Amino acid sequence: MDRYSRLQLAELSGVAARTIRYYHSVGVLPKPGRAGKEAVYGPDHLERLRAITTMQARGLRLDAIREVFEAEVPGDGDWREVFDPRYGGDTGTGALLDDDALTELLGDRRPEILDDLQAAGYLEEIGAGWRVPEPAMLSGALVLYDVGFDIALSGVLRKLIRTHIAALADEMVRAVRGASSAQYDGEGVEVDLDRFRDRFRAAAREVGGATLVEEIERVVREH
């Protein structure tokens, strides 16, 4: 296994040694191993530094990059995987499109971004057609692309959204299950969700979407 000193890692990655130490302190780069008194780095550290550099070039700040790395990803995944970390990859979900429908959806963008959409997990080629795991996320990626974001960056944003929404959903369900009968007297979270799924989806999209837009606008104005 390859091993590097901090100076060797700095030379291979193009990241200054003092910056490497800073990345340790803010939690975006794992601590090195030790060989006696010397710090020892491996290929994983080099790959992580390259990923950090790539994401910074695409406009992400270190706090957002740290959140990407802290989000769990399936098995052999890496930061470019953009699914919910607890999403099992059920191939029965999403939408199916034939090639003509995909061309209509992508329009003249298709030659430019088809490979990137596949690499980011927005599209999967299945036989003579295409599966779209998350149609709403694909629509969002196309909007972002049209205003100047590349597909890889929209994929990183997609993962951030998924990760935080998953955590929020956990907290909301725990709050409902922990409520007293005076606060919630339904038949049960699972039962009520099944009975009112369509109404819940519509309300969640309206409330959640509007809230996200408002918060993004607030952050942009403040910074």
C-alpha positions in Angstrom: 0.0 0.0 0.0 1.3 3.4 -0.9 2.3 5.7 2.0 3.1 9.4 1.9 4.5 12.0 4.2 2.6 15.2 4.5 5.0 16.9 2.1 4.7 14.1 -0.4 0.9 14.3 -0.1 1.0 18.1 -0.6 3.1 17.6 -3.8 0.9 14.9 -5.2 -2.4 16.7 -4.5 -1.3 20.3 -5.1 -2.7 21.3 -1.7 -0.2 23.0 0.6 0.9 21.1 3.8 -0.5 23.9 6.0 -3.8 23.6 4.3 -3.8 19.8 4.8 -3.4 20.5 8.5 -6.3 23.0 8.4 -8.5 20.4 6.7 -7.9 18.0 9.6 -8.9 20.7 12.0 -12.2 21.5 10.3 -13.1 17.8 9.8 -13.0 17.5 6.0 -9.9 15.3 5.9 -9.3 12.3 8.2 -6.3 12.3 10.5 -3.2 10.6 9.2 -1.8 7.3 10.5 1.4 7.1 12.4 4.8 5.4 11.7 6.7 6.2 14.9 6.5 9.9 15.2 5.8 10.6 11.6 2.4 11.3 10.1 1.6 8.8 7.3 -1.0 9.3 4.6 -2.5 6.9 2.1 -4.4 6.8 -1.2 -7.7 7.6 0.5 -6.3 10.9 1.8 -5.1 11.8 -1.7 -8.5 10.9 -3.2 -10.2 13.0 -0.5 -8.0 16.0 -1.2 -8.8 15.8 -4.9 -12.5 15.6 -4.2 -12.3 18.6 -1.9 -10.5 20.6 -4.6 -13.1 19.6 -7.2 -16.0 20.6 -5.0 -14.4 23.9 -4.1 -13.9 24.6 -7.8 -17.6 24.1 -8.3 -18.5 26.6 -5.6 -19.0 24.6 -2.4 -17.7 26.0 0.9 -15.9 23.8 3.4 -18.9 23.5 5.7 -21.0 22.1 2.9 -18.2 19.8 1.7 -17.9 18.4 5.3 -21.6 17.6 5.3 -21.3 15.8 2.0 -18.5 13.6 3.5 -20.3 13.1 6.8 -23.4 11.7 5.0 -23.3 8.0 4.8 -23.2 6.5 1.3 -23.9 2.9 0.3 -21.0 0.3 0.3 -18.5 1.3 -2.3 -20.0 4.8 -2.9 -18.2 8.1 -2.8 -19.1 11.8 -2.6 -20.4 11.8 -6.2 -23.2 9.4 -5.2 -26.3 11.5 -4.8 -28.9 9.2 -3.4 -30.4 9.4 0.0 -27.8 7.5 2.1 -30.5 5.1 3.3 -32.0 4.6 -0.1 -31.7 1.0 -1.2 -31.7 1.6 -5.0 -35.1 -0.1 -5.6 -35.2 -0.4 -9.4 -39.0 -0.4 -9.3 -39.3 3.3 -8.4 -39.2 6.4 -10.5 -40.3 7.0 -14.0 -39.6 5.1 -17.3 -39.0 7.0 -20.5 -38.4 5.7 -24.1 -35.7 7.4 -26.1 -38.0 9.8 -27.8 -39.5 11.0 -24.5 -36.0 11.5 -23.1 -35.0 13.6 -26.2 -38.2 15.7 -25.8 -37.3 16.2 -22.1 -33.7 17.2 -22.6 -34.1 19.0 -25.9 -30.9 20.4 -27.4 -29.1 19.8 -24.0 -29.0 16.1 -24.6 -25.6 15.8 -26.4 -24.0 18.0 -23.8 -25.2 16.5 -20.6 -26.5 12.9 -21.2 -23.3 11.3 -19.9 -23.1 13.6 -16.9 -26.8 12.8 -16.0 -26.0 9.1 -16.1 -22.8 9.5 -14.1 -24.6 11.5 -11.4 -27.5 9.0 -11.1 -30.2 11.1 -12.6 -30.7 8.7 -15.5 -30.2 4.9 -15.9 -30.2 3.2 -19.3 -32.4 0.1 -19.2 -32.6 -1.8 -22.5 -34.0 0.5 -25.1 -35.3 3.0 -22.5 -34.4 5.1 -19.5 -35.3 5.0 -15.8 -35.5 8.3 -13.9 -35.1 7.4 -10.2 -36.3 10.9 -9.0 -38.2 12.9 -11.7 -38.4 16.0 -9.5 -34.7 16.0 -8.9 -34.0 15.6 -12.6 -36.2 18.6 -13.3 -34.3 20.6 -10.7 -31.0 19.6 -12.2 -32.1 20.8 -15.7 -33.2 24.2 -14.2 -29.9 24.6 -12.5 -28.0 23.6 -15.7 -29.9 26.2 -17.6 -28.8 29.0 -15.2 -25.2 27.9 -15.2 -24.7 25.0 -12.7 -23.0 21.9 -14.0 -24.6 18.5 -13.4 -22.0 17.3 -10.9 -22.6 20.3 -8.7 -26.4 19.9 -8.9 -25.7 16.3 -7.8 -23.9 17.4 -4.7 -26.8 19.7 -3.9 -29.2 16.8 -4.4 -27.4 14.7 -1.9 -27.4 17.6 0.6 -31.1 18.0 0.2 -31.7 14.2 0.6 -29.5 13.9 3.6 -31.1 16.8 5.5 -34.7 15.9 4.5 -34.1 12.3 5.7 -32.9 13.6 9.1 -35.9 16.0 9.3 -38.4 13.2 8.5 -36.9 11.2 11.3 -37.4 14.0 13.8 -41.0 14.8 12.6 -42.1 11.1 12.9 -40.5 10.8 16.3 -42.3 14.0 17.4 -45.7 12.6 16.3 -45.1 9.2 17.8 -44.1 10.8 21.1 -47.1 13.2 21.2 -49.8 12.7 23.8 -53.3 11.7 22.8 -54.3 15.3 23.3 -51.9 16.4 20.6 -52.4 13.6 18.1 -55.4 11.2 18.3 -55.1 9.5 14.9 -55.1 5.8 14.3 -51.3 5.7 14.0 -48.6 7.3 11.8 -48.4 4.4 9.3 -52.2 4.0 9.0 -52.9 7.7 8.6 -50.0 8.1 6.1 -51.5 5.3 4.0 -55.0 6.7 4.1 -54.1 10.3 3.3 -50.9 9.7 1.2 -51.9 11.8 -1.8 -53.1 14.8 0.3 -50.0 14.6 2.4 -47.7 14.5 -0.6 -49.4 17.6 -2.1 -49.2 19.5 1.2 -45.6 18.5 1.8 -44.5 19.6 -1.7 -46.2 23.0 -1.3 -45.0 23.7 2.2 -41.5 22.1 1.9 -40.8 23.6 -1.5 -41.9 27.1 -0.5 -39.9 27.0 2.7 -36.7 25.8 0.9 -37.0 28.6 -1.6 -37.6 31.2 1.1 -34.6 30.0 3.1 -32.3 30.0 0.0 -33.4 33.6 -0.8 -32.7 34.6 2.8 -29.1 33.1 2.8 -28.3 34.7 -0.6 -29.5 38.1 0.7 -27.5 37.7 3.9 -24.3 36.6 2.2 
